[in-house]
Every structure is written in structure tokens, then in C-alpha cells.
Amino acid sequence: MRGKSVVVFAFTASAALLTQSASAAADPPATQPAASPLKADTGKRICREVTPTGTRMSKRVCRTADEWQHDSDEARRHFQESQETIRDSLNQERDGPR
């Protein structure tokens, strides 16, 4: 039964991250970030309306372009780790105990 709870948890976490990433990606920034990631971040703040998971109330979040990029990279990394966890759990259930 532990394997199923891990799968359910990982799936729920993945869905939450995907929803959060999708909502952040769907909201266009108030100002456009730098066109090239090679340019130095000038520290200019970019504000977006973000709706946290579990609520309909959105809030305004302001961060630099580097901070937004870091958050996006972290969400992508967590999502990929969750996908790997789910795949490993399903493979263990399919293969049975060793």
C-alpha cells in the first residue's frame, strides 16, 4: 500500500506544480523580461498576478527576471523529479517485490 500512497502524493504534487507553473506562464508579465538570458539582470522588477493553489484569490508578486527564471527552473526540476518518482513506483509495482 505504501507504493500507492507515494504515487498519489507524487501525482498530487506534480499537478500542483504544473498548475502553478501554468498559471504563472499564462499571466503575461507587466513588463517584458530581458530578451537574452545572457544580458545582466538590471534588477528591474516584473510583477505578475499569481493564484496560489487552493484559493481563487490572486495576489501580485514582483520579482526580478532572474528570480522568475529561477522559480521556473525549480518548478520544472521538481516536476521532472515527481515524474521519475511516479515512474519508479509504477515499475516497482509492476515488477513486484525483489
Buried (B, 14 or more C-beta within 10 A) or exposed (E): EEEEEBBEBBBEBBEBBBBBBEBBEEBEEEEEBBEEEEEEEEEEEBEBBEBBEEEEEEEEBEBBBBBBBEBEEEBEEBBEBBEEBBEBBEEBEEEEEE
